């Protein structure tokens, strides 16, 4: 509560206890600048809603 997705991503990626958790941002924001900002905040990948099941599973699988 109180954080947007970018802020939550930044907090998770900078916390020593969670910094190794791969983050996939799932958002309705379609601008390339939003994707770049999300990746700069620590996301490992970015997916735009509506999410295709196979695409999401492939991204999750890629992180092992």
mmCIF file of the N, C-alpha and C atoms, coordinates in Angstrom:
data_MODEL
# 
_entry.id   MODEL 
# 
loop_
_atom_site.group_PDB 
_atom_site.id 
_atom_site.type_symbol 
_atom_site.label_atom_id 
_atom_site.label_alt_id 
_atom_site.label_comp_id 
_atom_site.label_asym_id 
_atom_site.label_entity_id 
_atom_site.label_seq_id 
_atom_site.pdbx_PDB_ins_code 
_atom_site.Cartn_x 
_atom_site.Cartn_y 
_atom_site.Cartn_z 
_atom_site.occupancy 
_atom_site.B_iso_or_equiv 
_atom_site.pdbx_formal_charge 
_atom_site.auth_seq_id 
_atom_site.auth_comp_id 
_atom_site.auth_asym_id 
_atom_site.auth_atom_id 
_atom_site.pdbx_PDB_model_num 
ATOM 1   N N  . UNK A 1 1  ? 0.826  -1.202  0.000   1.00 0.00 ? 1  UNK A N  1 
ATOM 2   C CA . UNK A 1 1  ? 0.000  0.000   0.000   1.00 0.00 ? 1  UNK A CA 1 
ATOM 3   C C  . UNK A 1 1  ? 0.865  1.258   0.000   1.00 0.00 ? 1  UNK A C  1 
ATOM 4   N N  . UNK A 1 2  ? 0.471  2.201   -0.802  1.00 0.00 ? 2  UNK A N  1 
ATOM 5   C CA . UNK A 1 2  ? 1.200  3.456   -0.841  1.00 0.00 ? 2  UNK A CA 1 
ATOM 6   C C  . UNK A 1 2  ? 2.323  3.497   -1.858  1.00 0.00 ? 2  UNK A C  1 
ATOM 7   N N  . UNK A 1 3  ? 2.628  2.365   -2.508  1.00 0.00 ? 3  UNK A N  1 
ATOM 8   C CA . UNK A 1 3  ? 3.685  2.336   -3.514  1.00 0.00 ? 3  UNK A CA 1 
ATOM 9   C C  . UNK A 1 3  ? 3.100  1.958   -4.866  1.00 0.00 ? 3  UNK A C  1 
ATOM 10  N N  . UNK A 1 4  ? 3.611  2.593   -5.922  1.00 0.00 ? 4  UNK A N  1 
ATOM 11  C CA . UNK A 1 4  ? 3.219  2.121   -7.246  1.00 0.00 ? 4  UNK A CA 1 
ATOM 12  C C  . UNK A 1 4  ? 4.187  1.010   -7.658  1.00 0.00 ? 4  UNK A C  1 
ATOM 13  N N  . UNK A 1 5  ? 3.979  0.435   -8.824  1.00 0.00 ? 5  UNK A N  1 
ATOM 14  C CA . UNK A 1 5  ? 4.813  -0.686  -9.263  1.00 0.00 ? 5  UNK A CA 1 
ATOM 15  C C  . UNK A 1 5  ? 6.280  -0.337  -9.402  1.00 0.00 ? 5  UNK A C  1 
ATOM 16  N N  . UNK A 1 6  ? 6.565  0.868   -9.885  1.00 0.00 ? 6  UNK A N  1 
ATOM 17  C CA . UNK A 1 6  ? 7.955  1.292   -10.031 1.00 0.00 ? 6  UNK A CA 1 
ATOM 18  C C  . UNK A 1 6  ? 8.623  1.446   -8.664  1.00 0.00 ? 6  UNK A C  1 
ATOM 19  N N  . UNK A 1 7  ? 7.900  2.032   -7.722  1.00 0.00 ? 7  UNK A N  1 
ATOM 20  C CA . UNK A 1 7  ? 8.446  2.221   -6.375  1.00 0.00 ? 7  UNK A CA 1 
ATOM 21  C C  . UNK A 1 7  ? 8.664  0.878   -5.680  1.00 0.00 ? 7  UNK A C  1 
ATOM 22  N N  . UNK A 1 8  ? 7.712  -0.036  -5.832  1.00 0.00 ? 8  UNK A N  1 
ATOM 23  C CA . UNK A 1 8  ? 7.851  -1.365  -5.230  1.00 0.00 ? 8  UNK A CA 1 
ATOM 24  C C  . UNK A 1 8  ? 9.038  -2.107  -5.843  1.00 0.00 ? 8  UNK A C  1 
ATOM 25  N N  . UNK A 1 9  ? 9.193  -1.994  -7.148  1.00 0.00 ? 9  UNK A N  1 
ATOM 26  C CA . UNK A 1 9  ? 10.325 -2.630  -7.830  1.00 0.00 ? 9  UNK A CA 1 
ATOM 27  C C  . UNK A 1 9  ? 11.642 -2.094  -7.291  1.00 0.00 ? 9  UNK A C  1 
ATOM 28  N N  . UNK A 1 10 ? 11.737 -0.794  -7.155  1.00 0.00 ? 10 UNK A N  1 
ATOM 29  C CA . UNK A 1 10 ? 12.953 -0.169  -6.631  1.00 0.00 ? 10 UNK A CA 1 
ATOM 30  C C  . UNK A 1 10 ? 13.241 -0.661  -5.210  1.00 0.00 ? 10 UNK A C  1 
ATOM 31  N N  . UNK A 1 11 ? 12.217 -0.715  -4.371  1.00 0.00 ? 11 UNK A N  1 
ATOM 32  C CA . UNK A 1 11 ? 12.408 -1.151  -2.987  1.00 0.00 ? 11 UNK A CA 1 
ATOM 33  C C  . UNK A 1 11 ? 12.854 -2.613  -2.918  1.00 0.00 ? 11 UNK A C  1 
ATOM 34  N N  . UNK A 1 12 ? 12.220 -3.465  -3.702  1.00 0.00 ? 12 UNK A N  1 
ATOM 35  C CA . UNK A 1 12 ? 12.566 -4.892  -3.696  1.00 0.00 ? 12 UNK A CA 1 
ATOM 36  C C  . UNK A 1 12 ? 13.977 -5.109  -4.225  1.00 0.00 ? 12 UNK A C  1 
ATOM 37  N N  . UNK A 1 13 ? 14.331 -4.429  -5.299  1.00 0.00 ? 13 UNK A N  1 
ATOM 38  C CA . UNK A 1 13 ? 15.644 -4.645  -5.918  1.00 0.00 ? 13 UNK A CA 1 
ATOM 39  C C  . UNK A 1 13 ? 16.792 -4.042  -5.114  1.00 0.00 ? 13 UNK A C  1 
ATOM 40  N N  . UNK A 1 14 ? 16.498 -3.149  -4.206  1.00 0.00 ? 14 UNK A N  1 
ATOM 41  C CA . UNK A 1 14 ? 17.561 -2.531  -3.402  1.00 0.00 ? 14 UNK A CA 1 
ATOM 42  C C  . UNK A 1 14 ? 17.664 -3.103  -1.992  1.00 0.00 ? 14 UNK A C  1 
ATOM 43  N N  . UNK A 1 15 ? 16.715 -3.945  -1.624  1.00 0.00 ? 15 UNK A N  1 
ATOM 44  C CA . UNK A 1 15 ? 16.739 -4.566  -0.301  1.00 0.00 ? 15 UNK A CA 1 
ATOM 45  C C  . UNK A 1 15 ? 17.664 -5.787  -0.350  1.00 0.00 ? 15 UNK A C  1 
ATOM 46  N N  . UNK A 1 16 ? 18.674 -5.860  0.518   1.00 0.00 ? 16 UNK A N  1 
ATOM 47  C CA . UNK A 1 16 ? 19.600 -6.994  0.493   1.00 0.00 ? 16 UNK A CA 1 
ATOM 48  C C  . UNK A 1 16 ? 18.899 -8.355  0.602   1.00 0.00 ? 16 UNK A C  1 
ATOM 49  N N  . UNK A 1 17 ? 17.781 -8.406  1.289   1.00 0.00 ? 17 UNK A N  1 
ATOM 50  C CA . UNK A 1 17 ? 17.074 -9.674  1.474   1.00 0.00 ? 17 UNK A CA 1 
ATOM 51  C C  . UNK A 1 17 ? 16.334 -10.134 0.219   1.00 0.00 ? 17 UNK A C  1 
ATOM 52  N N  . UNK A 1 18 ? 16.039 -9.210  -0.696  1.00 0.00 ? 18 UNK A N  1 
ATOM 53  C CA . UNK A 1 18 ? 15.234 -9.565  -1.873  1.00 0.00 ? 18 UNK A CA 1 
ATOM 54  C C  . UNK A 1 18 ? 15.870 -9.155  -3.199  1.00 0.00 ? 18 UNK A C  1 
ATOM 55  N N  . UNK A 1 19 ? 17.056 -8.609  -3.170  1.00 0.00 ? 19 UNK A N  1 
ATOM 56  C CA . UNK A 1 19 ? 17.634 -8.053  -4.407  1.00 0.00 ? 19 UNK A CA 1 
ATOM 57  C C  . UNK A 1 19 ? 17.892 -9.085  -5.493  1.00 0.00 ? 19 UNK A C  1 
ATOM 58  N N  . UNK A 1 20 ? 17.969 -10.369 -5.152  1.00 0.00 ? 20 UNK A N  1 
ATOM 59  C CA . UNK A 1 20 ? 18.205 -11.391 -6.175  1.00 0.00 ? 20 UNK A CA 1 
ATOM 60  C C  . UNK A 1 20 ? 16.915 -11.946 -6.771  1.00 0.00 ? 20 UNK A C  1 
ATOM 61  N N  . UNK A 1 21 ? 15.776 -11.505 -6.269  1.00 0.00 ? 21 UNK A N  1 
ATOM 62  C CA . UNK A 1 21 ? 14.487 -11.962 -6.800  1.00 0.00 ? 21 UNK A CA 1 
ATOM 63  C C  . UNK A 1 21 ? 14.246 -11.276 -8.146  1.00 0.00 ? 21 UNK A C  1 
ATOM 64  N N  . UNK A 1 22 ? 14.095 -12.056 -9.229  1.00 0.00 ? 22 UNK A N  1 
ATOM 65  C CA . UNK A 1 22 ? 13.833 -11.417 -10.522 1.00 0.00 ? 22 UNK A CA 1 
ATOM 66  C C  . UNK A 1 22 ? 12.426 -10.829 -10.562 1.00 0.00 ? 22 UNK A C  1 
ATOM 67  N N  . UNK A 1 23 ? 12.321 -9.591  -10.987 1.00 0.00 ? 23 UNK A N  1 
ATOM 68  C CA . UNK A 1 23 ? 11.036 -8.895  -11.033 1.00 0.00 ? 23 UNK A CA 1 
ATOM 69  C C  . UNK A 1 23 ? 10.617 -8.715  -12.485 1.00 0.00 ? 23 UNK A C  1 
ATOM 70  N N  . UNK A 1 24 ? 9.388  -9.126  -12.782 1.00 0.00 ? 24 UNK A N  1 
ATOM 71  C CA . UNK A 1 24 ? 8.785  -8.876  -14.084 1.00 0.00 ? 24 UNK A CA 1 
ATOM 72  C C  . UNK A 1 24 ? 7.658  -7.887  -13.846 1.00 0.00 ? 24 UNK A C  1 
ATOM 73  N N  . UNK A 1 25 ? 7.814  -6.678  -14.335 1.00 0.00 ? 25 UNK A N  1 
ATOM 74  C CA . UNK A 1 25 ? 6.755  -5.678  -14.196 1.00 0.00 ? 25 UNK A CA 1 
ATOM 75  C C  . UNK A 1 25 ? 5.623  -6.023  -15.153 1.00 0.00 ? 25 UNK A C  1 
ATOM 76  N N  . UNK A 1 26 ? 4.422  -6.062  -14.633 1.00 0.00 ? 26 UNK A N  1 
ATOM 77  C CA . UNK A 1 26 ? 3.226  -6.329  -15.436 1.00 0.00 ? 26 UNK A CA 1 
ATOM 78  C C  . UNK A 1 26 ? 2.340  -5.096  -15.324 1.00 0.00 ? 26 UNK A C  1 
ATOM 79  N N  . UNK A 1 27 ? 2.184  -4.376  -16.427 1.00 0.00 ? 27 UNK A N  1 
ATOM 80  C CA . UNK A 1 27 ? 1.540  -3.073  -16.369 1.00 0.00 ? 27 UNK A CA 1 
ATOM 81  C C  . UNK A 1 27 ? 0.735  -2.778  -17.628 1.00 0.00 ? 27 UNK A C  1 
ATOM 82  N N  . UNK A 1 28 ? -0.090 -1.774  -17.544 1.00 0.00 ? 28 UNK A N  1 
ATOM 83  C CA . UNK A 1 28 ? -0.830 -1.321  -18.724 1.00 0.00 ? 28 UNK A CA 1 
ATOM 84  C C  . UNK A 1 28 ? -0.089 -0.188  -19.439 1.00 0.00 ? 28 UNK A C  1 
ATOM 85  N N  . UNK A 1 29 ? 1.037  0.235   -18.888 1.00 0.00 ? 29 UNK A N  1 
ATOM 86  C CA . UNK A 1 29 ? 1.815  1.331   -19.480 1.00 0.00 ? 29 UNK A CA 1 
ATOM 87  C C  . UNK A 1 29 ? 2.558  0.824   -20.718 1.00 0.00 ? 29 UNK A C  1 
ATOM 88  N N  . UNK A 1 30 ? 2.288  1.440   -21.855 1.00 0.00 ? 30 UNK A N  1 
ATOM 89  C CA . UNK A 1 30 ? 2.827  0.951   -23.121 1.00 0.00 ? 30 UNK A CA 1 
ATOM 90  C C  . UNK A 1 30 ? 3.964  1.795   -23.694 1.00 0.00 ? 30 UNK A C  1 
ATOM 91  N N  . UNK A 1 31 ? 4.266  2.912   -23.080 1.00 0.00 ? 31 UNK A N  1 
ATOM 92  C CA . UNK A 1 31 ? 5.321  3.793   -23.592 1.00 0.00 ? 31 UNK A CA 1 
ATOM 93  C C  . UNK A 1 31 ? 6.707  3.173   -23.372 1.00 0.00 ? 31 UNK A C  1 
ATOM 94  N N  . UNK A 1 32 ? 7.568  3.325   -24.341 1.00 0.00 ? 32 UNK A N  1 
ATOM 95  C CA . UNK A 1 32 ? 8.937  2.813   -24.223 1.00 0.00 ? 32 UNK A CA 1 
ATOM 96  C C  . UNK A 1 32 ? 9.656  3.453   -23.030 1.00 0.00 ? 32 UNK A C  1 
ATOM 97  N N  . UNK A 1 33 ? 9.345  4.712   -22.746 1.00 0.00 ? 33 UNK A N  1 
ATOM 98  C CA . UNK A 1 33 ? 9.977  5.381   -21.601 1.00 0.00 ? 33 UNK A CA 1 
ATOM 99  C C  . UNK A 1 33 ? 9.574  4.723   -20.282 1.00 0.00 ? 33 UNK A C  1 
ATOM 100 N N  . UNK A 1 34 ? 8.339  4.218   -20.198 1.00 0.00 ? 34 UNK A N  1 
ATOM 101 C CA . UNK A 1 34 ? 7.908  3.504   -18.990 1.00 0.00 ? 34 UNK A CA 1 
ATOM 102 C C  . UNK A 1 34 ? 8.689  2.208   -18.826 1.00 0.00 ? 34 UNK A C  1 
ATOM 103 N N  . UNK A 1 35 ? 8.888  1.497   -19.936 1.00 0.00 ? 35 UNK A N  1 
ATOM 104 C CA . UNK A 1 35 ? 9.657  0.249   -19.889 1.00 0.00 ? 35 UNK A CA 1 
ATOM 105 C C  . UNK A 1 35 ? 11.085 0.527   -19.435 1.00 0.00 ? 35 UNK A C  1 
ATOM 106 N N  . UNK A 1 36 ? 11.707 1.532   -20.018 1.00 0.00 ? 36 UNK A N  1 
ATOM 107 C CA . UNK A 1 36 ? 13.077 1.886   -19.640 1.00 0.00 ? 36 UNK A CA 1 
ATOM 108 C C  . UNK A 1 36 ? 13.141 2.258   -18.163 1.00 0.00 ? 36 UNK A C  1 
ATOM 109 N N  . UNK A 1 37 ? 12.180 3.046   -17.703 1.00 0.00 ? 37 UNK A N  1 
ATOM 110 C CA . UNK A 1 37 ? 12.152 3.455   -16.294 1.00 0.00 ? 37 UNK A CA 1 
ATOM 111 C C  . UNK A 1 37 ? 12.002 2.235   -15.382 1.00 0.00 ? 37 UNK A C  1 
ATOM 112 N N  . UNK A 1 38 ? 11.114 1.317   -15.747 1.00 0.00 ? 38 UNK A N  1 
ATOM 113 C CA . UNK A 1 38 ? 10.926 0.108   -14.946 1.00 0.00 ? 38 UNK A CA 1 
ATOM 114 C C  . UNK A 1 38 ? 12.191 -0.727  -14.859 1.00 0.00 ? 38 UNK A C  1 
ATOM 115 N N  . UNK A 1 39 ? 12.881 -0.873  -15.973 1.00 0.00 ? 39 UNK A N  1 
ATOM 116 C CA . UNK A 1 39 ? 14.128 -1.635  -15.977 1.00 0.00 ? 39 UNK A CA 1 
ATOM 117 C C  . UNK A 1 39 ? 15.199 -0.920  -15.162 1.00 0.00 ? 39 UNK A C  1 
ATOM 118 N N  . UNK A 1 40 ? 15.220 0.392   -15.215 1.00 0.00 ? 40 UNK A N  1 
ATOM 119 C CA . UNK A 1 40 ? 16.184 1.154   -14.403 1.00 0.00 ? 40 UNK A CA 1 
ATOM 120 C C  . UNK A 1 40 ? 15.893 1.031   -12.911 1.00 0.00 ? 40 UNK A C  1 
ATOM 121 N N  . UNK A 1 41 ? 14.649 0.781   -12.561 1.00 0.00 ? 41 UNK A N  1 
ATOM 122 C CA . UNK A 1 41 ? 14.285 0.632   -11.153 1.00 0.00 ? 41 UNK A CA 1 
ATOM 123 C C  . UNK A 1 41 ? 14.654 -0.747  -10.613 1.00 0.00 ? 41 UNK A C  1 
ATOM 124 N N  . UNK A 1 42 ? 15.022 -1.662  -11.518 1.00 0.00 ? 42 UNK A N  1 
ATOM 125 C CA . UNK A 1 42 ? 15.470 -2.977  -11.073 1.00 0.00 ? 42 UNK A CA 1 
ATOM 126 C C  . UNK A 1 42 ? 14.694 -4.150  -11.636 1.00 0.00 ? 42 UNK A C  1 
ATOM 127 N N  . UNK A 1 43 ? 13.682 -3.891  -12.449 1.00 0.00 ? 43 UNK A N  1 
ATOM 128 C CA . UNK A 1 43 ? 12.946 -4.997  -13.061 1.00 0.00 ? 43 UNK A CA 1 
ATOM 129 C C  . UNK A 1 43 ? 13.861 -5.734  -14.029 1.00 0.00 ? 43 UNK A C  1 
ATOM 130 N N  . UNK A 1 44 ? 13.696 -7.045  -14.109 1.00 0.00 ? 44 UNK A N  1 
ATOM 131 C CA . UNK A 1 44 ? 14.481 -7.839  -15.058 1.00 0.00 ? 44 UNK A CA 1 
ATOM 132 C C  . UNK A 1 44 ? 13.776 -7.948  -16.401 1.00 0.00 ? 44 UNK A C  1 
ATOM 133 N N  . UNK A 1 45 ? 12.453 -7.726  -16.383 1.00 0.00 ? 45 UNK A N  1 
ATOM 134 C CA . UNK A 1 45 ? 11.685 -7.767  -17.621 1.00 0.00 ? 45 UNK A CA 1 
ATOM 135 C C  . UNK A 1 45 ? 10.425 -6.946  -17.436 1.00 0.00 ? 45 UNK A C  1 
ATOM 136 N N  . UNK A 1 46 ? 9.700  -6.751  -18.520 1.00 0.00 ? 46 UNK A N  1 
ATOM 137 C CA . UNK A 1 46 ? 8.544  -5.850  -18.544 1.00 0.00 ? 46 UNK A CA 1 
ATOM 138 C C  . UNK A 1 46 ? 7.530  -6.453  -19.494 1.00 0.00 ? 46 UNK A C  1 
ATOM 139 N N  . UNK A 1 47 ? 6.291  -6.574  -19.055 1.00 0.00 ? 47 UNK A N  1 
ATOM 140 C CA . UNK A 1 47 ? 5.242  -7.135  -19.895 1.00 0.00 ? 47 UNK A CA 1 
ATOM 141 C C  . UNK A 1 47 ? 4.006  -6.245  -19.793 1.00 0.00 ? 47 UNK A C  1 
ATOM 142 N N  . UNK A 1 48 ? 3.358  -6.025  -20.926 1.00 0.00 ? 48 UNK A N  1 
ATOM 143 C CA . UNK A 1 48 ? 2.205  -5.125  -20.986 1.00 0.00 ? 48 UNK A CA 1 
ATOM 144 C C  . UNK A 1 48 ? 0.910  -5.935  -20.978 1.00 0.00 ? 48 UNK A C  1 
ATOM 145 N N  . UNK A 1 49 ? -0.052 -5.467  -20.187 1.00 0.00 ? 49 UNK A N  1 
ATOM 146 C CA . UNK A 1 49 ? -1.374 -6.090  -20.131 1.00 0.00 ? 49 UNK A CA 1 
ATOM 147 C C  . UNK A 1 49 ? -2.139 -5.806  -21.412 1.00 0.00 ? 49 UNK A C  1 
ATOM 148 N N  . UNK A 1 50 ? -3.016 -6.660  -21.857 1.00 0.00 ? 50 UNK A N  1 
ATOM 149 C CA . UNK A 1 50 ? -3.329 -7.959  -21.257 1.00 0.00 ? 50 UNK A CA 1 
ATOM 150 C C  . UNK A 1 50 ? -2.187 -8.942  -21.506 1.00 0.00 ? 50 UNK A C  1 
ATOM 151 N N  . UNK A 1 51 ? -1.919 -9.737  -20.504 1.00 0.00 ? 51 UNK A N  1 
ATOM 152 C CA . UNK A 1 51 ? -0.801 -10.669 -20.542 1.00 0.00 ? 51 UNK A CA 1 
ATOM 153 C C  . UNK A 1 51 ? -1.231 -11.964 -21.224 1.00 0.00 ? 51 UNK A C  1 
ATOM 154 N N  . UNK A 1 52 ? -0.391 -12.403 -22.139 1.00 0.00 ? 52 UNK A N  1 
ATOM 155 C CA . UNK A 1 52 ? -0.604 -13.704 -22.766 1.00 0.00 ? 52 UNK A CA 1 
ATOM 156 C C  . UNK A 1 52 ? 0.070  -14.749 -21.885 1.00 0.00 ? 52 UNK A C  1 
ATOM 157 N N  . UNK A 1 53 ? -0.683 -15.765 -21.512 1.00 0.00 ? 53 UNK A N  1 
ATOM 158 C CA . UNK A 1 53 ? -0.205 -16.797 -20.592 1.00 0.00 ? 53 UNK A CA 1 
ATOM 159 C C  . UNK A 1 53 ? 1.142  -17.372 -21.034 1.00 0.00 ? 53 UNK A C  1 
ATOM 160 N N  . UNK A 1 54 ? 1.241  -17.770 -22.291 1.00 0.00 ? 54 UNK A N  1 
ATOM 161 C CA . UNK A 1 54 ? 2.472  -18.392 -22.784 1.00 0.00 ? 54 UNK A CA 1 
ATOM 162 C C  . UNK A 1 54 ? 3.659  -17.437 -22.723 1.00 0.00 ? 54 UNK A C  1 
ATOM 163 N N  . UNK A 1 55 ? 3.412  -16.175 -23.006 1.00 0.00 ? 55 UNK A N  1 
ATOM 164 C CA . UNK A 1 55 ? 4.486  -15.183 -22.950 1.00 0.00 ? 55 UNK A CA 1 
ATOM 165 C C  . UNK A 1 55 ? 4.998  -15.016 -21.519 1.00 0.00 ? 55 UNK A C  1 
ATOM 166 N N  . UNK A 1 56 ? 4.078  -14.928 -20.565 1.00 0.00 ? 56 UNK A N  1 
ATOM 167 C CA . UNK A 1 56 ? 4.473  -14.785 -19.166 1.00 0.00 ? 56 UNK A CA 1 
ATOM 168 C C  . UNK A 1 56 ? 5.223  -16.019 -18.681 1.00 0.00 ? 56 UNK A C  1 
ATOM 169 N N  . UNK A 1 57 ? 4.723  -17.200 -19.000 1.00 0.00 ? 57 UNK A N  1 
ATOM 170 C CA . UNK A 1 57 ? 5.402  -18.428 -18.578 1.00 0.00 ? 57 UNK A CA 1 
ATOM 171 C C  . UNK A 1 57 ? 6.802  -18.524 -19.175 1.00 0.00 ? 57 UNK A C  1 
ATOM 172 N N  . UNK A 1 58 ? 6.961  -18.101 -20.421 1.00 0.00 ? 58 UNK A N  1 
ATOM 173 C CA . UNK A 1 58 ? 8.284  -18.114 -21.048 1.00 0.00 ? 58 UNK A CA 1 
ATOM 174 C C  . UNK A 1 58 ? 9.241  -17.169 -20.323 1.00 0.00 ? 58 UNK A C  1 
ATOM 175 N N  . UNK A 1 59 ? 8.750  -16.015 -19.931 1.00 0.00 ? 59 UNK A N  1 
ATOM 176 C CA . UNK A 1 59 ? 9.594  -15.054 -19.215 1.00 0.00 ? 59 UNK A CA 1 
ATOM 177 C C  . UNK A 1 59 ? 9.984  -15.597 -17.841 1.00 0.00 ? 59 UNK A C  1 
ATOM 178 N N  . UNK A 1 60 ? 9.035  -16.211 -17.152 1.00 0.00 ? 60 UNK A N  1 
ATOM 179 C CA . UNK A 1 60 ? 9.324  -16.797 -15.836 1.00 0.00 ? 60 UNK A CA 1 
ATOM 180 C C  . UNK A 1 60 ? 10.336 -17.926 -15.976 1.00 0.00 ? 60 UNK A C  1 
ATOM 181 N N  . UNK A 1 61 ? 10.130 -18.793 -16.956 1.00 0.00 ? 61 UNK A N  1 
ATOM 182 C CA . UNK A 1 61 ? 11.031 -19.918 -17.184 1.00 0.00 ? 61 UNK A CA 1 
ATOM 183 C C  . UNK A 1 61 ? 12.443 -19.440 -17.503 1.00 0.00 ? 61 UNK A C  1 
ATOM 184 N N  . UNK A 1 62 ? 12.563 -18.348 -18.215 1.00 0.00 ? 62 UNK A N  1 
ATOM 185 C CA . UNK A 1 62 ? 13.875 -17.818 -18.588 1.00 0.00 ? 62 UNK A CA 1 
ATOM 186 C C  . UNK A 1 62 ? 14.712 -17.437 -17.368 1.00 0.00 ? 62 UNK A C  1 
ATOM 187 N N  . UNK A 1 63 ? 14.063 -17.127 -16.268 1.00 0.00 ? 63 UNK A N  1 
ATOM 188 C CA . UNK A 1 63 ? 14.787 -16.747 -15.054 1.00 0.00 ? 63 UNK A CA 1 
ATOM 189 C C  . UNK A 1 63 ? 15.159 -17.946 -14.207 1.00 0.00 ? 63 UNK A C  1 
ATOM 190 N N  . UNK A 1 64 ? 14.726 -19.150 -14.630 1.00 0.00 ? 64 UNK A N  1 
ATOM 191 C CA . UNK A 1 64 ? 15.115 -20.396 -13.980 1.00 0.00 ? 64 UNK A CA 1 
ATOM 192 C C  . UNK A 1 64 ? 14.442 -20.642 -12.698 1.00 0.00 ? 64 UNK A C  1 
# 
